[in-house]
Amino acid sequence: MSIKTLDPMLAELKGRQHSFAACLAHLALWGVILVALQLSGCASVGKIGNQSIPENAHPATGYTLANHARSRPNGDTAIFLAFSGGGSRAAALAYGVLQELNETHFPNHGKQMRLLDEVDQISSVSGGSFTAAYYGLFGDQIFDDFKQVFLYKDVQSELSNLVFGFMRMVQRMFTVVSRTEVAIDYYDKYIFRGKTFADMQHVVDRPFILINATDLAVRSQFIFFQPQFDVLCSDLSSLKVSRAVAASSAVPVLFDPVLMKNYHDCYTKKPAWLSETEKRAKRTDNSRLMQAADAMNRYLDKDAPAYATLVDGGVTDNLGLRTVLRTVGFAGEAKDVIKQLYPHKRPKRFVIIVVDASTSAETDIGKSKKSPSIADTLSVVTDIQLHLYNTETDELLKRRLKEWAGQVSTPEHPVESYFIEINSQGLQKKKRNFFNTVPTSFSLKKDQADWLIETAATLMRENKEYQRLLHDLHAQARPLDDQAEIPSSGLSKAE
């Protein structure tokens, strides 16, 4: 997420005319829009979509990693995918990785298996959450219709018409419905088809999906799984998936936050898993884990905010990767986590694949003595923060993955680790420049989407860690063709 995310939505209203009269018309339109947004922003009231925990709720039926693991046989290879933010660009890149895993086979006890079948968890943020949630709900159907449902569709324009249409803005001056609710209704009707988390938790042939947002009220990451909802005394299974994805991609200012009610009425004492997390954090002097526990404790405080106020998950983690640290931290020591998440047999290989769709903006900063524009300055500042944080997260998880593999390895059962990073740095300069011109919006041209999908396969195939994994598995990947050429519509920008 960055300030650039706003540009494509606003561009829908600006048009491409350059006459003086057109400029005056645009200024007048912007005046109406800003007034309407200000008035509607003051009047907007969030809708509550989560329910309290039923009295007869049983812990074994909740949407948790442990419950999912017990119902799903695991193989020798445990794969965790992290899908970053970045609008439809991120969604397409993530889809390309899923497609590559789907078309890569390896021998297993005399049968050929897909590498995709070894994926146990997918953590996602913002644009990546659309792909993750769709796969979690509909499985292999994603390869039949997701391009038409989302990737090829100009969702950006449709949302713009719904949110910023003149009649809609006039109507919103006299209502309390937020802009985000309009988007949620759209996602629910046209993408996720009214499905709830209950529809995901009973499926055993798909990975566990972890959708991430940011809670402004407690200033921390918010994960859509039952332990997070336990401290709200709330039931995740009845929540619409569209609401979670909207929260994960709710760019601050452009979209209003998504609210989750804190029901405050089911606990007389702190949950045992949270108490154990606090003890472990103190014993190991783990400040990150203690910070996560403190955030959870704030929900239990009698003076806690009445609502979790959720915005784009990229505010706290644009890669969706730190979710690994938090979920492992809540579950216990590495050996305890392995017993919980892999109760059937211990994997021989742990694999993390990070799909990073972030871009770097080209600006005129430093090319002359002219002071940078406000837009260029804000864009570069957010880019600096984003990429430095992403790098630190990558390096931290790379080290931790090796540590965890070492902790659970034995001479009789060695465990190998693989950390695979998929990002634009693996592209040739010309293609990387084009990648950076693909906007962070919910709108892609068909040739852009196809290029991103094929580029994901190329980046996977050329990644040395991925090559090592394929070699160790004796895996057979589909031959790469040369179709990942820059779309003709983008040549002038990339050259």
Secondary structure as the mmCIF struct_conf table of DSSP 4:
data_model
#
loop_
_struct_conf.conf_type_id
_struct_conf.id
_struct_conf.beg_label_comp_id
_struct_conf.beg_label_asym_id
_struct_conf.beg_label_seq_id
_struct_conf.end_label_comp_id
_struct_conf.end_label_asym_id
_struct_conf.end_label_seq_id
HELX_RH_3T_P HELX_RH_3T_P1 ILE A 3 THR A 5
HELX_RH_AL_P HELX_RH_AL_P1 LEU A 6 LYS A 14
BEND BEND1 ARG A 16 ARG A 16
BEND BEND2 SER A 19 SER A 19
HELX_RH_AL_P HELX_RH_AL_P2 PHE A 20 ALA A 43
STRN STRN1 VAL A 45 VAL A 45
HELX_LH_PP_P HELX_LH_PP_P1 GLY A 46 ILE A 48
STRN STRN2 GLN A 51 SER A 52
HELX_LH_PP_P HELX_LH_PP_P2 ILE A 53 PRO A 54
TURN_TY1_P TURN_TY1_P1 GLU A 55 ASN A 56
HELX_RH_3T_P HELX_RH_3T_P2 PRO A 59 THR A 61
BEND BEND3 GLY A 62 TYR A 63
HELX_RH_AL_P HELX_RH_AL_P3 LEU A 65 SER A 71
BEND BEND4 ARG A 72 ARG A 72
BEND BEND5 ASP A 76 ASP A 76
STRN STRN3 THR A 77 PHE A 83
HELX_RH_AL_P HELX_RH_AL_P4 GLY A 87 ASN A 102
TURN_TY1_P TURN_TY1_P2 GLU A 103 GLU A 103
STRN STRN4 HIS A 105 ASN A 108
TURN_TY1_P TURN_TY1_P3 HIS A 109 GLY A 110
STRN STRN5 LYS A 111 ARG A 114
HELX_RH_3T_P HELX_RH_3T_P3 LEU A 115 GLU A 118
STRN STRN6 VAL A 119 VAL A 125
TURN_TY1_P TURN_TY1_P4 SER A 126 SER A 126
HELX_RH_AL_P HELX_RH_AL_P5 GLY A 127 PHE A 138
HELX_RH_3T_P HELX_RH_3T_P4 GLY A 139 GLN A 141
HELX_RH_AL_P HELX_RH_AL_P6 ILE A 142 PHE A 146
HELX_RH_PI_P HELX_RH_PI_P1 LYS A 147 LEU A 151
TURN_TY1_P TURN_TY1_P5 TYR A 152 TYR A 152
BEND BEND6 LYS A 153 LYS A 153
HELX_RH_AL_P HELX_RH_AL_P7 VAL A 155 PHE A 164
HELX_RH_AL_P HELX_RH_AL_P8 PHE A 166 ARG A 172
TURN_TY1_P TURN_TY1_P6 MET A 173 PHE A 174
STRN STRN7 VAL A 177 VAL A 177
HELX_RH_AL_P HELX_RH_AL_P9 ARG A 179 TYR A 190
TURN_TY1_P TURN_TY1_P7 ILE A 191 ILE A 191
BEND BEND7 PHE A 192 PHE A 192
TURN_TY1_P TURN_TY1_P8 ARG A 193 GLY A 194
STRN STRN8 THR A 196 THR A 196
HELX_RH_AL_P HELX_RH_AL_P10 PHE A 197 GLN A 201
TURN_TY1_P TURN_TY1_P9 HIS A 202 HIS A 202
BEND BEND8 VAL A 204 ARG A 206
HELX_LH_PP_P HELX_LH_PP_P3 PRO A 207 PRO A 207
STRN STRN9 PHE A 208 ASP A 215
TURN_TY1_P TURN_TY1_P10 LEU A 216 ARG A 219
STRN STRN10 SER A 220 ILE A 223
BEND BEND9 PHE A 225 PHE A 225
HELX_RH_AL_P HELX_RH_AL_P11 GLN A 226 ASP A 230
TURN_TY1_P TURN_TY1_P11 VAL A 231 CYS A 233
STRN STRN11 SER A 234 ASP A 235
BEND BEND10 LEU A 236 LEU A 236
TURN_TY1_P TURN_TY1_P12 SER A 237 SER A 238
BEND BEND11 LEU A 239 LEU A 239
STRN STRN12 LYS A 240 LYS A 240
HELX_RH_AL_P HELX_RH_AL_P12 VAL A 241 SER A 248
TURN_TY1_P TURN_TY1_P13 SER A 249 SER A 249
STRN STRN13 PRO A 252 PRO A 252
TURN_TY1_P TURN_TY1_P14 VAL A 253 LEU A 254
STRN STRN14 PHE A 255 PHE A 255
HELX_LH_PP_P HELX_LH_PP_P4 ASP A 256 PRO A 257
STRN STRN15 VAL A 258 LYS A 261
BEND BEND12 CYS A 266 CYS A 266
BEND BEND13 THR A 268 LYS A 269
HELX_RH_AL_P HELX_RH_AL_P13 ALA A 272 THR A 284
TURN_TY1_P TURN_TY1_P15 ASP A 285 ASP A 285
HELX_RH_AL_P HELX_RH_AL_P14 SER A 287 LEU A 300
BEND BEND14 ASP A 301 ASP A 301
TURN_TY1_P TURN_TY1_P16 LYS A 302 ASP A 303
BEND BEND15 ALA A 304 ALA A 304
BEND BEND16 ALA A 306 ALA A 306
STRN STRN16 TYR A 307 ASP A 312
HELX_RH_3T_P HELX_RH_3T_P5 GLY A 313 VAL A 315
TURN_TY1_P TURN_TY1_P17 THR A 316 THR A 316
TURN_TY1_P TURN_TY1_P18 ASN A 318 LEU A 319
BEND BEND17 GLY A 320 GLY A 320
HELX_RH_AL_P HELX_RH_AL_P15 ARG A 322 ALA A 331
BEND BEND18 GLU A 333 GLU A 333
HELX_RH_AL_P HELX_RH_AL_P16 ALA A 334 LEU A 341
BEND BEND19 PRO A 343 HIS A 344
BEND BEND20 LYS A 348 LYS A 348
STRN STRN17 ARG A 349 VAL A 355
TURN_TY1_P TURN_TY1_P19 ILE A 365 GLY A 366
BEND BEND21 LYS A 367 LYS A 370
HELX_LH_PP_P HELX_LH_PP_P5 SER A 371 SER A 373
HELX_RH_AL_P HELX_RH_AL_P17 ILE A 374 VAL A 408
BEND BEND22 PRO A 411 HIS A 413
STRN STRN18 GLU A 416 ILE A 422
BEND BEND23 ASN A 423 ASN A 423
HELX_RH_3T_P HELX_RH_3T_P6 SER A 424 GLY A 426
BEND BEND24 LEU A 427 LEU A 427
HELX_RH_AL_P HELX_RH_AL_P18 LYS A 429 THR A 437
BEND BEND25 VAL A 438 VAL A 438
BEND BEND26 THR A 440 PHE A 442
HELX_RH_AL_P HELX_RH_AL_P19 LYS A 446 GLU A 462
HELX_RH_AL_P HELX_RH_AL_P20 LYS A 464 LEU A 473
TURN_TY1_P TURN_TY1_P20 HIS A 474 HIS A 474
STRN STRN19 GLN A 476 GLN A 476
HELX_LH_PP_P HELX_LH_PP_P6 ALA A 477 LEU A 480
BEND BEND27 ASP A 482 ASP A 482
HELX_LH_PP_P HELX_LH_PP_P7 GLU A 485 PRO A 487
HELX_RH_3T_P HELX_RH_3T_P7 SER A 488 GLY A 490
HELX_RH_AL_P HELX_RH_AL_P21 LEU A 491 ALA A 494
#
